[in-house]
Amino acid sequence: MLAISHFAEGLTTLAAKKARKNITDLVSLDAQEVWLRDANGFERKVPVEMVKPGMIVSIHDGEKICVDGEIVKGQAAVDQAAITGESAPVAKKVGDKVFAGSNIRLGEIEVRVEKVGDDTSIARIVHLVEDAQNRRAPIQNYADKMATSLVPVSFIAAAVVYLVTRDLQRVLNMLFIDFSCGLKLSTATAMSAAISRLAKDGVLVKGGSFIEQAASVDTVVLDKTGTITKGHPEVVNVTTTADLKVDTLLALAASAEAHSSHPMAIAILEETAKRKLEVPHHIDTRNVIARGIEAEIGPYLEFSGGTLLVGSRTFMQERQVSGINEYVDKRVSETGSLIYVAANGKLVGVIESSDPVRTDFKRAINRMRYAGIEEIVMLTGDNEATAAKIAHSLGLDTYKAEVMPEDKASFVANLQRHSSVLMVGDGINDAPALAYADIGVAMGTSCTDTAMETADVTINSEDPLKLPQFIALGQRTMRIVHQNFAVTIAVNTAAMMMGALGFINPLLASIVHNASTLGVVLNSARVLSAPKPRAILGPSLAEKEAEADAASYAMAQRVAAENEAQAREHEHAATTVTEQA
C-alpha cells in the first residue's frame, strides 16, 4: 500500500521535474564568455556580463548565442528551437534578428547587441513560465474545494457503517478511502504538464487559468498586419512605361527612398539589396506628407538626371505627371499596393509591393474550425478593399476595416457579451484589445514588448499552426482533467460501497484507493507527450481538414454575397435619392 502511494506521489514529482527540466533547457546558455570585437577590429573573449547594448559580438560555428541582436556581418544556419519551437535550423543573414538561447549549426556571424542578461527573450520566457507554474487554474481550486468537501463523507460513512454493523474492519475501509489525493494530484499534474509542453513548443502561457479558458473559446479575433500577414511588405512586381530598365527604375526609387522608414520604402530598399544593385546618390530629397518623395538625382545609366517623384497616384495627379491618367492599374497580388515613379514630369514605372499572408494561415483557420471555433473575425486599420480580399481568401466569418486601437478594444468587449473571445495581435495598437479579451495572444518573433506584457499567451514563432495547437492542447488537458474527476469519484465510491458491505478488507481498500490515484496521475502525465503526427492519424484528419476548407470557402462566398448585396442596396438608395432630388 505504501509502495503504491509513494509511486503515485513519485510520478507527480517526476512530471513536475520534467516540466522544470524543459525550463532549465531553455535557460541553459552554457556561454559564460563571448567574443567581443573591439574598435580596432580584433576579437577578444570577455565575460558575458561585460557586454552592453550597441557592442558587436562574434558567434562562431557550433557556439550558442547569448544575446539578442541584429546580424551585421555573415550568415548562418541557426537552431532556435528553444525560442520558437521550430525543429529545423533557420537561415539567417545580415539584417535578421537572432536571440539568446539559439545555436549556430553552420556558419559564423557578427551581431550588434540589443538586449543582454535578464532583458533577453530567453530570460523573459523563463520568468513567464516559472510564474505560470505558480498561477492556479480555476479547475484546480475547484478540485481542492471538492476534495475538501468530500473528506467528511468518509467520516460520516464510517460512523453510519459502525452504527449499523458494529464492524471495525468495515469502518477502516471507509477511513482508508478518500477522494482528495486523486482530485488534487491529477489536476495539478495536468496543468503543470500542459504549460511545460507548450513552453517546449515556443508557446508561453502565463497561468493554468488560460489553459482552462482555451477549452471554452468559441470566437477568435485576428489582427491583420503582422498577424495574418507577415507585417513586412515585399516588392512583387515592377512595370516600366519608358525606356528605363527594371533595375534602373528600382535603383532610382531606392535612391529617393534612402532615408524613409515607410514600410513600402523599406520593401524597395530590400529588393535593391537582394538584386545587388548599385544605388545612385541623390542630390536632394523632400518628403511630401501623405503623398511621397521628391528627389533630385544626377545622371545614372539610361536616366539623364533631373527630378524624380516616388509616391501615390494622387501625388502624380497633383503634380500633373504625363501618362498617369492613361495608365491602368494592374496588380499581380490581390492585396498589392502601387508606388508610382515619375521622372521629369513623366510616368516611367510602377512598383507593386504586397504584405503576404503567412504561410499555412489557411490551414490554421481550418484547424481552429475543426477544434470547434464558431466565429473567426479580422480587425485591421487597413482599407476596406484590402481587408475584404484577405477575408474572402481565408474564408473568415466577418471583418472590420479602418479600425482604430480603441475601437478594437470595444469590438472585443461587445463580443464578450455572448462569446468567449481569444484575441491575437502583435503591436502596441493591439494591446488594449489583448487586455480586454478572455485570452490575449501575442504572436510572432517581432512582437512589441507592450503586446507581450499585455497578452496572456505569447507565441514566439511565425508559424500560425501554433495557435490551433494551443487551443487543441487546452481542450485535451481539460478532457483529461474531467476524465480524472469521473474515474476518481467512480472508483472510490464503488470501493467505499464494497467496503461497507464487507466484500473487501482494509488492505484491499487501500490498494484500490492508491491504484486509482496512480492511474489518474499517469493519465495527467500524458499531456507531456507530443500529439500524434498527421501520418499516424490517417486520412480522417485530412478529410476533416478538407471539409473545413470547403466550409471556409462556403463562408467566404456567403460573406462576399452579403457585401455585394449591401453595395447594391447602397447604390439603389443613392439612385433613389438622386431621382427624388
DRENNU-225210 format. One line per field, with one value per residue (C-alpha): residue in three letters; x negated, y, z negated. Coordinates in steps of 0.5 Angstrom, whole numbers. Example, Ala and Ser with C-alpha at 12.3 -4.5 7.8 and 13.67 -1.06 7.14 Angstrom:
% residues 2
res <- ALA, SER
c1 <- -25, -27
c2 <- -9, -2
c3 <- -16, -14
***
This chain:
% residues 581
res <- MET, LEU, ALA, ILE, SER, HIS, PHE, ALA, GLU, GLY, LEU, THR, THR, LEU, ALA, ALA, LYS, LYS, ALA, ARG, LYS, ASN, ILE, THR, ASP, LEU, VAL, SER, LEU, ASP, ALA, GLN, GLU, VAL, TRP, LEU, ARG, ASP, ALA, ASN, GLY, PHE, GLU, ARG, LYS, VAL, PRO, VAL, GLU, MET, VAL, LYS, PRO, GLY, MET, ILE, VAL, SER, ILE, HIS, ASP, GLY, GLU, LYS, ILE, CYS, VAL, ASP, GLY, GLU, ILE, VAL, LYS, GLY, GLN, ALA, ALA, VAL, ASP, GLN, ALA, ALA, ILE, THR, GLY, GLU, SER, ALA, PRO, VAL, ALA, LYS, LYS, VAL, GLY, ASP, LYS, VAL, PHE, ALA, GLY, SER, ASN, ILE, ARG, LEU, GLY, GLU, ILE, GLU, VAL, ARG, VAL, GLU, LYS, VAL, GLY, ASP, ASP, THR, SER, ILE, ALA, ARG, ILE, VAL, HIS, LEU, VAL, GLU, ASP, ALA, GLN, ASN, ARG, ARG, ALA, PRO, ILE, GLN, ASN, TYR, ALA, ASP, LYS, MET, ALA, THR, SER, LEU, VAL, PRO, VAL, SER, PHE, ILE, ALA, ALA, ALA, VAL, VAL, TYR, LEU, VAL, THR, ARG, ASP, LEU, GLN, ARG, VAL, LEU, ASN, MET, LEU, PHE, ILE, ASP, PHE, SER, CYS, GLY, LEU, LYS, LEU, SER, THR, ALA, THR, ALA, MET, SER, ALA, ALA, ILE, SER, ARG, LEU, ALA, LYS, ASP, GLY, VAL, LEU, VAL, LYS, GLY, GLY, SER, PHE, ILE, GLU, GLN, ALA, ALA, SER, VAL, ASP, THR, VAL, VAL, LEU, ASP, LYS, THR, GLY, THR, ILE, THR, LYS, GLY, HIS, PRO, GLU, VAL, VAL, ASN, VAL, THR, THR, THR, ALA, ASP, LEU, LYS, VAL, ASP, THR, LEU, LEU, ALA, LEU, ALA, ALA, SER, ALA, GLU, ALA, HIS, SER, SER, HIS, PRO, MET, ALA, ILE, ALA, ILE, LEU, GLU, GLU, THR, ALA, LYS, ARG, LYS, LEU, GLU, VAL, PRO, HIS, HIS, ILE, ASP, THR, ARG, ASN, VAL, ILE, ALA, ARG, GLY, ILE, GLU, ALA, GLU, ILE, GLY, PRO, TYR, LEU, GLU, PHE, SER, GLY, GLY, THR, LEU, LEU, VAL, GLY, SER, ARG, THR, PHE, MET, GLN, GLU, ARG, GLN, VAL, SER, GLY, ILE, ASN, GLU, TYR, VAL, ASP, LYS, ARG, VAL, SER, GLU, THR, GLY, SER, LEU, ILE, TYR, VAL, ALA, ALA, ASN, GLY, LYS, LEU, VAL, GLY, VAL, ILE, GLU, SER, SER, ASP, PRO, VAL, ARG, THR, ASP, PHE, LYS, ARG, ALA, ILE, ASN, ARG, MET, ARG, TYR, ALA, GLY, ILE, GLU, GLU, ILE, VAL, MET, LEU, THR, GLY, ASP, ASN, GLU, ALA, THR, ALA, ALA, LYS, ILE, ALA, HIS, SER, LEU, GLY, LEU, ASP, THR, TYR, LYS, ALA, GLU, VAL, MET, PRO, GLU, ASP, LYS, ALA, SER, PHE, VAL, ALA, ASN, LEU, GLN, ARG, HIS, SER, SER, VAL, LEU, MET, VAL, GLY, ASP, GLY, ILE, ASN, ASP, ALA, PRO, ALA, LEU, ALA, TYR, ALA, ASP, ILE, GLY, VAL, ALA, MET, GLY, THR, SER, CYS, THR, ASP, THR, ALA, MET, GLU, THR, ALA, ASP, VAL, THR, ILE, ASN, SER, GLU, ASP, PRO, LEU, LYS, LEU, PRO, GLN, PHE, ILE, ALA, LEU, GLY, GLN, ARG, THR, MET, ARG, ILE, VAL, HIS, GLN, ASN, PHE, ALA, VAL, THR, ILE, ALA, VAL, ASN, THR, ALA, ALA, MET, MET, MET, GLY, ALA, LEU, GLY, PHE, ILE, ASN, PRO, LEU, LEU, ALA, SER, ILE, VAL, HIS, ASN, ALA, SER, THR, LEU, GLY, VAL, VAL, LEU, ASN, SER, ALA, ARG, VAL, LEU, SER, ALA, PRO, LYS, PRO, ARG, ALA, ILE, LEU, GLY, PRO, SER, LEU, ALA, GLU, LYS, GLU, ALA, GLU, ALA, ASP, ALA, ALA, SER, TYR, ALA, MET, ALA, GLN, ARG, VAL, ALA, ALA, GLU, ASN, GLU, ALA, GLN, ALA, ARG, GLU, HIS, GLU, HIS, ALA, ALA, THR, THR, VAL, THR, GLU, GLN, ALA
c1 <- 0, -6, -9, -3, -2, -10, -10, -4, -7, -13, -10, -7, -14, -17, -12, -14, -21, -20, -17, -22, -27, -24, -25, -32, -34, -31, -35, -42, -46, -53, -56, -60, -64, -63, -68, -68, -70, -74, -75, -81, -77, -80, -77, -78, -74, -70, -65, -58, -57, -61, -57, -53, -48, -51, -57, -59, -60, -62, -59, -62, -60, -58, -57, -51, -48, -48, -45, -39, -41, -42, -47, -51, -56, -56, -51, -49, -44, -41, -38, -32, -28, -29, -25, -21, -20, -22, -25, -29, -35, -33, -38, -40, -43, -45, -39, -36, -35, -38, -36, -40, -39, -40, -45, -50, -49, -53, -57, -59, -56, -57, -52, -50, -48, -41, -39, -43, -42, -35, -33, -34, -28, -30, -30, -23, -21, -24, -20, -14, -14, -16, -11, -6, -7, -5, 1, 7, 13, 20, 21, 15, 19, 25, 21, 19, 26, 29, 23, 24, 32, 31, 27, 33, 36, 31, 32, 40, 40, 35, 40, 46, 43, 41, 48, 51, 46, 41, 36, 29, 26, 31, 30, 23, 25, 29, 23, 18, 21, 22, 22, 17, 11, 13, 17, 11, 5, 8, 11, 4, 0, 4, 4, -4, -5, -1, -5, -11, -9, -7, -13, -18, -14, -15, -8, -9, -2, -2, 2, 6, 13, 11, 10, 17, 20, 17, 22, 28, 26, 31, 29, 22, 21, 15, 11, 9, 2, -4, 1, 5, 0, -8, -8, -14, -12, -16, -16, -12, -12, -16, -13, -17, -13, -19, -26, -29, -30, -27, -34, -35, -28, -29, -35, -33, -27, -31, -36, -30, -27, -34, -32, -25, -22, -16, -14, -14, -21, -24, -21, -24, -31, -31, -29, -35, -40, -37, -39, -45, -44, -48, -44, -46, -47, -41, -43, -37, -30, -24, -19, -11, -7, -2, -4, -11, -18, -21, -29, -34, -38, -44, -45, -45, -45, -39, -37, -40, -38, -33, -27, -24, -18, -16, -9, -2, 3, 6, -1, -3, 4, 3, -4, -1, -5, -4, -2, 1, 9, 8, 4, 9, 7, 5, 4, 1, 3, 10, 7, 2, 0, -2, -8, -9, -15, -16, -22, -22, -14, -13, -11, -17, -14, -10, -13, -8, -9, -5, -5, -4, 1, -3, -4, 0, 5, 11, 9, 9, 16, 19, 16, 19, 26, 25, 23, 30, 29, 35, 33, 27, 26, 21, 20, 15, 13, 12, 17, 24, 22, 15, 19, 25, 20, 16, 22, 25, 19, 18, 26, 27, 34, 33, 28, 28, 23, 20, 21, 17, 14, 19, 25, 21, 22, 29, 31, 28, 32, 38, 36, 35, 43, 44, 38, 31, 26, 19, 15, 9, 4, -3, -3, -2, 4, 7, 5, 12, 16, 11, 12, 20, 20, 21, 15, 10, 5, -2, -4, -11, -18, -17, -12, -13, -14, -8, -4, -8, -7, 1, 2, 4, 0, -6, -7, -15, -14, -12, -8, -1, 1, -2, 5, 10, 4, 5, 13, 13, 8, 12, 18, 14, 12, 19, 22, 16, 18, 25, 23, 19, 25, 30, 25, 23, 30, 33, 27, 27, 35, 35, 29, 33, 39, 36, 32, 39, 42, 36, 33, 26, 22, 18, 11, 15, 19, 12, 9, 16, 15, 8, 8, 14, 9, 4, 8, 10, 3, 1, 7, 5, -2, 0, 0, -7, -7, -7, -1, -1, -4, 1, -1, 1, 8, 9, 14, 19, 16, 14, 21, 24, 19, 22, 29, 26, 23, 30, 34, 29, 30, 37, 37, 33, 38, 43, 39, 38, 45, 47, 42, 45, 52, 50, 47, 53, 57, 53, 53, 60, 61, 56, 60, 67, 64, 62, 68, 72, 68
c2 <- 0, 5, 3, 5, 11, 13, 11, 16, 22, 20, 20, 27, 29, 27, 30, 37, 35, 34, 41, 44, 41, 44, 51, 49, 47, 54, 58, 54, 58, 55, 61, 65, 68, 72, 74, 82, 86, 92, 99, 96, 90, 85, 80, 78, 74, 77, 75, 76, 81, 86, 86, 92, 94, 97, 93, 88, 81, 75, 68, 62, 55, 51, 56, 58, 66, 69, 76, 79, 83, 84, 81, 86, 81, 74, 69, 62, 56, 58, 53, 57, 51, 54, 60, 59, 51, 50, 44, 46, 51, 57, 61, 68, 73, 81, 85, 79, 78, 73, 71, 69, 61, 60, 55, 56, 50, 52, 59, 65, 72, 78, 81, 88, 87, 90, 86, 82, 79, 79, 83, 78, 74, 67, 71, 73, 66, 63, 68, 68, 60, 60, 65, 61, 55, 58, 61, 56, 55, 55, 48, 47, 51, 47, 41, 43, 45, 39, 34, 38, 38, 30, 29, 29, 24, 19, 20, 20, 14, 11, 13, 10, 3, 3, 4, -1, -6, -5, -8, -4, -7, -4, 2, 2, 1, 8, 11, 9, 11, 18, 23, 28, 25, 23, 30, 35, 31, 29, 37, 40, 35, 36, 44, 44, 39, 43, 49, 46, 42, 49, 52, 47, 49, 56, 58, 61, 61, 66, 61, 55, 59, 61, 53, 52, 58, 56, 50, 54, 59, 60, 66, 68, 76, 77, 83, 83, 87, 83, 77, 74, 78, 78, 85, 86, 89, 86, 88, 83, 87, 92, 95, 100, 105, 109, 107, 105, 98, 95, 95, 102, 104, 100, 104, 111, 109, 107, 113, 117, 113, 112, 116, 114, 109, 108, 100, 101, 105, 99, 94, 98, 98, 91, 89, 93, 90, 83, 84, 87, 94, 100, 106, 113, 118, 123, 131, 133, 130, 133, 129, 131, 129, 123, 124, 121, 123, 129, 128, 131, 126, 126, 122, 115, 109, 111, 116, 123, 126, 131, 131, 124, 123, 117, 116, 115, 116, 122, 125, 124, 127, 133, 134, 134, 128, 126, 119, 118, 119, 114, 108, 103, 100, 92, 88, 81, 81, 82, 86, 89, 97, 101, 106, 111, 113, 119, 123, 130, 130, 124, 117, 112, 106, 103, 99, 94, 92, 87, 84, 77, 73, 68, 61, 56, 61, 58, 51, 54, 57, 50, 47, 52, 51, 43, 45, 48, 55, 58, 65, 68, 75, 80, 87, 92, 99, 98, 100, 97, 94, 90, 88, 85, 81, 78, 76, 73, 69, 66, 65, 69, 70, 77, 83, 90, 95, 102, 101, 105, 102, 104, 101, 94, 94, 96, 91, 85, 88, 87, 80, 78, 79, 73, 69, 67, 71, 70, 76, 75, 81, 83, 91, 97, 98, 91, 92, 95, 89, 84, 86, 86, 79, 73, 70, 75, 72, 76, 72, 73, 74, 81, 82, 89, 89, 92, 87, 81, 84, 85, 78, 72, 68, 69, 65, 66, 64, 66, 59, 60, 53, 54, 58, 52, 48, 52, 51, 44, 42, 47, 42, 36, 38, 39, 33, 29, 33, 31, 24, 24, 27, 22, 16, 18, 19, 13, 8, 11, 11, 4, 2, 5, 1, -5, -4, -2, -9, -13, -15, -12, -12, -5, -7, -8, -2, 2, -1, 1, 8, 9, 5, 10, 16, 13, 12, 19, 22, 17, 20, 27, 26, 24, 32, 32, 27, 30, 30, 24, 26, 27, 21, 17, 20, 17, 20, 22, 28, 30, 29, 33, 39, 38, 39, 45, 48, 47, 50, 56, 57, 57, 62, 67, 66, 68, 74, 76, 76, 80, 85, 85, 86, 91, 95, 94, 97, 103, 104, 103, 108, 113, 113, 114, 120, 123, 121, 125, 131
c3 <- 0, -2, 4, 9, 5, 6, 13, 15, 11, 15, 21, 20, 17, 24, 28, 25, 25, 33, 33, 30, 34, 40, 37, 35, 42, 44, 40, 40, 45, 43, 45, 39, 44, 51, 57, 57, 63, 61, 64, 68, 71, 66, 62, 55, 50, 45, 39, 42, 36, 39, 46, 47, 52, 58, 58, 63, 61, 66, 65, 69, 72, 66, 61, 57, 58, 51, 53, 57, 63, 71, 75, 78, 82, 84, 85, 81, 80, 73, 69, 65, 62, 55, 57, 63, 62, 70, 70, 77, 77, 80, 85, 82, 86, 85, 82, 79, 71, 67, 60, 54, 53, 60, 63, 69, 73, 79, 81, 77, 75, 72, 68, 66, 59, 57, 51, 46, 39, 36, 42, 47, 50, 47, 40, 41, 43, 37, 32, 35, 35, 28, 26, 30, 25, 19, 22, 21, 26, 23, 24, 19, 14, 15, 15, 8, 5, 8, 5, -2, -2, -1, -7, -12, -7, -9, -17, -16, -12, -17, -23, -19, -18, -25, -28, -23, -23, -29, -25, -26, -20, -15, -19, -17, -10, -10, -13, -8, -2, 0, 6, 4, 7, 14, 15, 13, 15, 22, 23, 21, 25, 32, 31, 30, 36, 41, 39, 40, 46, 49, 47, 50, 57, 56, 53, 47, 42, 36, 32, 32, 32, 39, 41, 38, 42, 48, 48, 48, 53, 59, 62, 65, 67, 71, 72, 80, 80, 77, 75, 81, 86, 85, 83, 88, 95, 101, 108, 112, 119, 123, 129, 133, 138, 141, 144, 137, 135, 129, 125, 126, 124, 117, 116, 117, 113, 108, 108, 107, 101, 98, 91, 91, 86, 89, 90, 98, 98, 94, 99, 105, 101, 99, 106, 109, 104, 106, 113, 111, 115, 114, 112, 114, 109, 109, 109, 105, 103, 100, 96, 98, 93, 94, 102, 103, 104, 109, 110, 115, 118, 123, 129, 128, 133, 138, 133, 136, 129, 126, 121, 119, 116, 112, 109, 109, 116, 112, 112, 119, 121, 117, 120, 127, 129, 136, 137, 130, 133, 138, 134, 132, 125, 126, 119, 119, 112, 109, 103, 107, 106, 112, 112, 118, 120, 125, 128, 130, 130, 134, 131, 132, 128, 122, 117, 113, 106, 102, 95, 96, 92, 87, 90, 87, 84, 88, 85, 78, 79, 82, 76, 71, 74, 73, 66, 65, 66, 69, 71, 74, 74, 77, 75, 79, 79, 87, 92, 94, 101, 98, 92, 96, 101, 95, 91, 97, 99, 92, 91, 85, 82, 82, 82, 80, 83, 82, 74, 69, 63, 58, 63, 63, 55, 55, 61, 57, 51, 55, 57, 50, 48, 52, 53, 50, 54, 56, 59, 63, 64, 64, 64, 59, 62, 61, 53, 51, 55, 52, 45, 46, 49, 45, 47, 51, 55, 58, 64, 68, 66, 67, 62, 59, 51, 50, 53, 50, 43, 44, 47, 43, 48, 52, 59, 60, 67, 74, 75, 75, 73, 66, 65, 66, 63, 56, 57, 58, 52, 48, 50, 49, 42, 40, 42, 38, 32, 33, 34, 28, 24, 26, 25, 18, 16, 19, 17, 10, 9, 11, 6, 1, 2, 3, -4, -7, -5, -7, 0, -1, -7, -9, -6, 1, 0, -1, 5, 9, 7, 8, 15, 17, 15, 19, 25, 26, 25, 30, 34, 33, 35, 42, 43, 43, 49, 56, 60, 66, 72, 78, 82, 76, 75, 82, 88, 83, 81, 88, 90, 84, 86, 93, 90, 86, 92, 96, 90, 90, 98, 97, 91, 96, 101, 97, 94, 101, 103, 97, 98, 106, 103, 99, 104, 109, 103, 102, 110, 110, 104, 108, 114, 111, 107, 114, 117, 112, 112
***
